[in-house]
Amino acid sequence: MILLAMLGLILALTLPLAFAFRTPKHVQNRREAAMALHRAQLTELQRDLDDARIGETEYKAAKLEVERRLLTADQFTTPVLDGNAKLLLIATIIILPIMAFGLYLPGSTPTMPSEPHAQLMAKQAAETAKLDRFIILLRTHLATVDPASPNASQAQAYLAEALSERAGTITPEALALFQQSLAHAPADASWRPLDVQRIAQAQAAASQ
C-alpha cells in the first residue's frame, strides 16, 4: 500500500513537466517581437507629431533612429527547433519516477543488520571483565612495591584511570590515587600529564 502511495506521489510531482508539451497558440520569436516594438514606436512618433508634442526636426531624427533599429531587428535569425529538448524532457519524465521508485523496492537498498542486543551486552560484559582483571593486577602490584617509588606512581596512575573508566567518572578513590601518583612521579614521567589533567577535571567538576 505504501509503495502505491509513493508511486502516486512521484507521478504527481513530475506531472507539471507535462505542461511543457503544450503547443502555444502563437509565440513571437526575437525578430518578430523587436519589429513589432519598433513599428509601435513609429506609430507613436507619428501621433506625437500630429498632436504637435514634438517638432518636425525631432520627429525626423527619432524616426531615422527607429527605422535603423527596425532594419537591424529584421536581420535577427530564429533558432531552428529540432525537438531534442522535448525528447530529453520525455526521457526525464519516464526515467525519473522509475529510478526514484526503484530505490524503495524491497532489496534495492543495501542495509546493514543491527547488532543483536544480547551480542552487544555480551561484548560489554567481556570488556568489563577484562578491565576488572586489570584493576586486580594493579592492586596486587601496588601491594608489593614501595608506595613512594616511581614504579608505584605509575601503577597508581593506571589504576586510577581504570577505576575512572569503570565508573564512568573520576571517583574519590581514583582522585586520591592520581594525587598520590603525581606526588611521587618523576618530572619526565609519561603519566604525569595524565595525573595533572585528571586532577584538574575532578576539581572542576567539584566546583560546579
N, C-alpha and C positions, 0 to 999 in steps of 0.2 A: 504493500500500500504506500509506504513512504517513498519507494522508488518511483512509483507513478506520479506522486505529488512533486517529486524533484524534477522529473521529466517535464511535467506541465509547467513548472516554474521556469525551467530553461527555455522552453519554447516561447513562453510569454515574454521573457526578457529579450529574446532575439527577434520577436515579431516586428518591432519598429523598423528593423532593417529592410523589411519587405516593402516599405513605402518608397524606398529608393527606386523601385521598378516602375513606379507610376510615370506615365508619359505626360509631361506638361502640355497644356494646350498651345502655348507659344512662349518661348524663352528667347529673348534678344541676346545675340552674341555681342561681343565688344564693339564690332564695327557698326551694327545696327543701333546700339544704344548711343554711341558717340555721335553718329549722324543725326539721329532724332533730336539729341540735345542741341546741336549746333543749328539745326533748322528752326527749332523753337526760339533760339536766340535771335536769329534773323527776323523772325516774325515779331519778336518783342522790340527789336530795334526799329522796325518799320512803324510799329504802333507808337513808339516814343516820338519818332519824327512827325508823324501825323498829328500827335497831340501837342507838338511844339515843346516837348520836355527836353529835347536835345536839338542842336543846330545841324545844319547840313554838313558842315565840315566834320563835326564829331560823328555824325551818322556814317559818313563815307569811310572814315578811319576805322570805326568799330566794325563796320560791315566787311571791310577788307580783311581784318584780322580773323573774323569768324569764318569767312569763306576760305581763308588759308587753313584754318583748323579743320574745316569740313573736307577739304581735299586730302589732308593728312589722314583723317579718320577713314576716308574711302579706301585707303591703301592697307588698312588693317586686315590681317588674314585670320580666318576662322579655323581653329584646330579641327582636324578630322577625328571623329569619334569612331574608334574601331571595335568598341564593345568589350575590350579587355577588362576594364574596370568592372563591368557588370558580371562578367564570368567569375572574376575574383570574389565579388560580393556573394554570388550564388554559392561558390565553394565554401566561403566562410560561414554562411548561414547553415549549410548542411553539416560541415565538419565540426564546427564549434560545439553544438549541442551533443553530438555523438561522443566527442572526446571528453567533454565535461561529465556526461552521464556515465561513461565507461570507468571513470575514476572511482565511482561509488558502487560499482558492481561487486558482489561478493568475490573475494580472492584477487581483485585487481590492485588493491593497495597492500604493499608489504607491511606486515605487522611483526612486532617482537613480543613474544609471550612474556607476561609479567612473572616475576619470581614468586613461587608459591609462598604463602605466609609461613608454613611450617618449615620450609627450607631456609627462609630468612631468619627465623627465630633460632634454628639450629646453628646457623653461621654466627649469629651474635653470641650465642652461648659458648661456642668454641673459642671465640676471641676473648670473651670474659674469663674463661677458664685459663687461657694462656696468660692473660695479664695477672690473674691471681697467683699462678705459679711463679711468675717473675717477681711479684711482691714478696712471696715467701722466701725465695732465694736471696733477695736483697736484705731482708730482715735477718736471715741466718748469717749472711756475710757480715753485717754490722755487729753482730754479737761476738764476732771473733777478732775484730780489729780495734786499734786504738781510736776512740771517738774524736781525738784531736788531730788525727793524721789526714793527709791529703786523700788517702785511699778511702777513708770513712766519709770525707767530704763529698767525694764523687758518688759514692753509694747513696748518701743521704739525698743528693740532688735527684738522682734517678728514681729513688723510692718515692720522694715527694711528687715527682712528675707522674709516676704510675698511679699513686693514690688519687691525684687530682683528675687524671683521666678516668679512673674507675668511678669516681663520684660525680664527674661532670662539673666540678668546681674545685677551687682550692680550699681544702678542709683545714681546720685548725691544726691538725697533726701535720699536714703537708706544709703549712706555713712555717711551723716550728722547725721542720726538717730543712726547709730552704734557708732559714736563718742560721741554723747550725752549720749547714754546708758552706754558706758564704763566710761565716766567721773563720773557718779553717781552710778555705780554698786558696791555693797559690794565686798570685797576681795574674799569671798567664794561663790559668786553668780554663779549659774549653767549656766547662759547665758553669763558670762564674757568671757570664751574661744571663744564663737561664735563671740562676738564683735571683739576680737583681730584677729581672723582668717579672718573675712570678711574685716576688715580694711587693713590688710596686703595684701590680694588678690587685693583689689581695688588699692592700691598704686603700686603693681607690674604691674598691667595692665596699669596704667597710665604712668609708666616709659618705657614701651615698644614702 
